[in-house]
Amino acid sequence: MESFDLRVRDFNLGLTLGSGQVFHWATSDGCHWHGMLGKHFYHLHQPKASFLRVHTTASPSLGRQDLSHYFGLDQSLQRILKSFPKDPLMREATHAYKGLRLLRQDPWVTLVSFILSSTKQILQIRQTVQEISCRFGSPHAIQTHHSPAWAFPDPAQLVQAGESRLRACRMGYRAKYLYQTACLIQEGQIHLDSLRTCSLEEAREVLMQCPGVGPKIAECVLLFGYGFQEAFPMDVWIRRILEDYYLPGQKSSVAQVQAFAADYFGPHSGYAQQYLFDHVRNLPSEVWQAMVKASPFAQGSSGNFNRP
């Protein structure tokens, strides 16, 4: 195991890994996190806002490179936040979740995770992701107090496992979708790496050819796996936020809500979505209802909270 400190700026480890965008990191206290990135094990801790303490099976140079890319540390978070509209809810969310960053995850891991996410809670998704890694991924011995770690299984390993063994991992009907998707990728009918050079629309179209992948899951993979920051996953939480706070009293279709989000939140709308999602889902119901009642959009505002 190698150990080193990684300098960071505008970054909060717990908020980022504890958000609803990733499911394969584990923690016992919300401060120390461990997991696999590719074939390397990482144990991470943020004793101060300015650096991460890293223990890893990767070399220090590779570890710094991997983590900087994975956490998007090469991007100016302040520049992204300044692009957001300045309405009261958005301001409160960015203040409450300072240092929350979007991850650059492996597209395959992201695709599997969100196929498994359908109608499941975050804790359940994490448990299922961990179980398929332990059962079907490649083991890596760790010379510390940690138990052995497993790399995330690749498509070939899931095809070899078969649908029935996947179903035994408590994923229910999702086993069929996951197995069929793994088969398509293993057979070369879908090339995930090629989507990196596609447009958002082209990449979305390809992803939705995967069994079990609808618009919401496709947007999650585009945002969290490919870095399309204009992708805007529309789950029940986000639609509730938009309809209750930003579009009160309006009967809007999903397409109309999506169009509003793209126009209102700007080129980093997916980033804004993550702040809103994490903030509102953790608010007490009565607090959220009070915020909805006080929404400037419900009081006749034009909603002109201009971005720079």
Solvent accessible surface area in square Angstrom, and as a share of the most:
residue,aa,sasa,rsa
1,M,85,0.38
2,E,77,0.35
3,S,69,0.45
4,F,20,0.08
5,D,61,0.32
6,L,13,0.06
7,R,178,0.65
8,V,16,0.09
9,R,190,0.69
10,D,50,0.26
11,F,10,0.04
12,N,55,0.28
13,L,3,0.01
14,G,25,0.24
15,L,51,0.26
16,T,0,0.00
17,L,1,0.01
18,G,28,0.27
19,S,2,0.01
20,G,10,0.10
21,Q,0,0.00
22,V,1,0.01
23,F,7,0.03
24,H,37,0.16
25,W,8,0.03
26,A,44,0.34
27,T,50,0.29
28,S,116,0.75
29,D,81,0.42
30,G,36,0.34
31,C,70,0.42
32,H,67,0.30
33,W,9,0.03
34,H,62,0.28
35,G,8,0.08
36,M,19,0.09
37,L,23,0.11
38,G,61,0.59
39,K,152,0.65
40,H,52,0.23
41,F,3,0.01
42,Y,0,0.00
43,H,25,0.11
44,L,0,0.00
45,H,45,0.20
46,Q,37,0.16
47,P,54,0.34
48,K,132,0.56
49,A,83,0.65
50,S,48,0.31
51,F,22,0.09
52,L,0,0.00
53,R,99,0.36
54,V,0,0.00
55,H,60,0.27
56,T,0,0.00
57,T,57,0.33
58,A,1,0.01
59,S,53,0.34
60,P,44,0.28
61,S,85,0.55
62,L,63,0.31
63,G,0,0.00
64,R,98,0.36
65,Q,123,0.55
66,D,39,0.20
67,L,0,0.00
68,S,34,0.22
69,H,103,0.46
70,Y,10,0.04
71,F,0,0.00
72,G,3,0.03
73,L,36,0.18
74,D,108,0.56
75,Q,49,0.22
76,S,55,0.36
77,L,2,0.01
78,Q,81,0.36
79,R,133,0.49
80,I,0,0.00
81,L,31,0.15
82,K,123,0.52
83,S,20,0.13
84,F,2,0.01
85,P,2,0.01
86,K,73,0.31
87,D,0,0.00
88,P,53,0.33
89,L,0,0.00
90,M,2,0.01
91,R,125,0.46
92,E,71,0.32
93,A,0,0.00
94,T,24,0.14
95,H,122,0.55
96,A,50,0.39
97,Y,29,0.11
98,K,128,0.54
99,G,7,0.06
100,L,0,0.00
101,R,7,0.03
102,L,12,0.06
103,L,2,0.01
104,R,61,0.22
105,Q,9,0.04
106,D,73,0.38
107,P,4,0.03
108,W,24,0.09
109,V,15,0.09
110,T,0,0.00
111,L,0,0.00
112,V,0,0.00
113,S,3,0.02
114,F,8,0.03
115,I,2,0.01
116,L,0,0.00
117,S,11,0.07
118,S,37,0.24
119,T,122,0.71
120,K,39,0.17
121,Q,130,0.58
122,I,39,0.20
123,L,115,0.57
124,Q,82,0.36
125,I,6,0.03
126,R,59,0.21
127,Q,86,0.38
128,T,6,0.03
129,V,1,0.00
130,Q,94,0.42
131,E,31,0.14
132,I,0,0.00
133,S,10,0.07
134,C,45,0.27
135,R,115,0.42
136,F,17,0.07
137,G,10,0.09
138,S,47,0.30
139,P,95,0.60
140,H,54,0.24
141,A,76,0.59
142,I,15,0.08
143,Q,146,0.65
144,T,54,0.31
145,H,164,0.73
146,H,30,0.13
147,S,83,0.54
148,P,73,0.46
149,A,12,0.09
150,W,71,0.25
151,A,12,0.09
152,F,37,0.16
153,P,0,0.00
154,D,63,0.33
155,P,22,0.14
156,A,41,0.32
157,Q,48,0.21
158,L,0,0.00
159,V,42,0.24
160,Q,154,0.68
161,A,8,0.06
162,G,18,0.17
163,E,56,0.25
164,S,88,0.57
165,R,125,0.45
166,L,0,0.00
167,R,106,0.39
168,A,56,0.43
169,C,0,0.00
170,R,159,0.58
171,M,0,0.00
172,G,31,0.29
173,Y,103,0.39
174,R,19,0.07
175,A,0,0.00
176,K,96,0.41
177,Y,76,0.29
178,L,0,0.00
179,Y,60,0.23
180,Q,66,0.29
181,T,0,0.00
182,A,0,0.00
183,C,25,0.15
184,L,39,0.19
185,I,28,0.14
186,Q,95,0.42
187,E,113,0.51
188,G,31,0.29
189,Q,116,0.52
190,I,7,0.03
191,H,113,0.50
192,L,15,0.08
193,D,105,0.54
194,S,57,0.37
195,L,3,0.01
196,R,133,0.48
197,T,128,0.75
198,C,36,0.22
199,S,50,0.32
200,L,20,0.10
201,E,107,0.48
202,E,93,0.42
203,A,0,0.00
204,R,66,0.24
205,E,120,0.54
206,V,37,0.21
207,L,0,0.00
208,M,78,0.35
209,Q,107,0.48
210,C,3,0.02
211,P,33,0.21
212,G,31,0.30
213,V,10,0.06
214,G,26,0.25
215,P,90,0.56
216,K,66,0.28
217,I,16,0.08
218,A,0,0.00
219,E,10,0.04
220,C,3,0.02
221,V,0,0.00
222,L,0,0.00
223,L,1,0.01
224,F,6,0.03
225,G,4,0.04
226,Y,31,0.12
227,G,37,0.36
228,F,32,0.13
229,Q,22,0.10
230,E,80,0.36
231,A,1,0.01
232,F,5,0.02
233,P,3,0.02
234,M,25,0.11
235,D,32,0.17
236,V,124,0.71
237,W,81,0.28
238,I,1,0.00
239,R,70,0.26
240,R,80,0.29
241,I,0,0.00
242,L,1,0.00
243,E,52,0.23
244,D,48,0.25
245,Y,5,0.02
246,Y,5,0.02
247,L,15,0.08
248,P,38,0.24
249,G,90,0.86
250,Q,107,0.47
251,K,209,0.89
252,S,21,0.13
253,S,55,0.35
254,V,73,0.42
255,A,74,0.57
256,Q,108,0.48
257,V,0,0.00
258,Q,51,0.23
259,A,62,0.48
260,F,46,0.19
261,A,0,0.00
262,A,59,0.46
263,D,110,0.57
264,Y,22,0.08
265,F,0,0.00
266,G,8,0.08
267,P,87,0.55
268,H,24,0.11
269,S,1,0.01
270,G,0,0.00
271,Y,3,0.01
272,A,0,0.00
273,Q,7,0.03
274,Q,3,0.01
275,Y,0,0.00
276,L,0,0.00
277,F,25,0.10
278,D,2,0.01
279,H,11,0.05
280,V,2,0.01
281,R,61,0.22
282,N,88,0.45
283,L,37,0.18
284,P,70,0.44
285,S,72,0.46
286,E,123,0.55
287,V,60,0.34
288,W,3,0.01
289,Q,91,0.41
290,A,59,0.46
291,M,31,0.14
292,V,28,0.16
293,K,171,0.72
294,A,63,0.49
295,S,0,0.00
296,P,24,0.15
297,F,28,0.12
298,A,54,0.42
299,Q,126,0.56
300,G,71,0.69
301,S,46,0.30
302,S,104,0.67
303,G,12,0.11
304,N,100,0.51
305,F,50,0.21
306,N,103,0.53
307,R,86,0.31
308,P,134,0.84
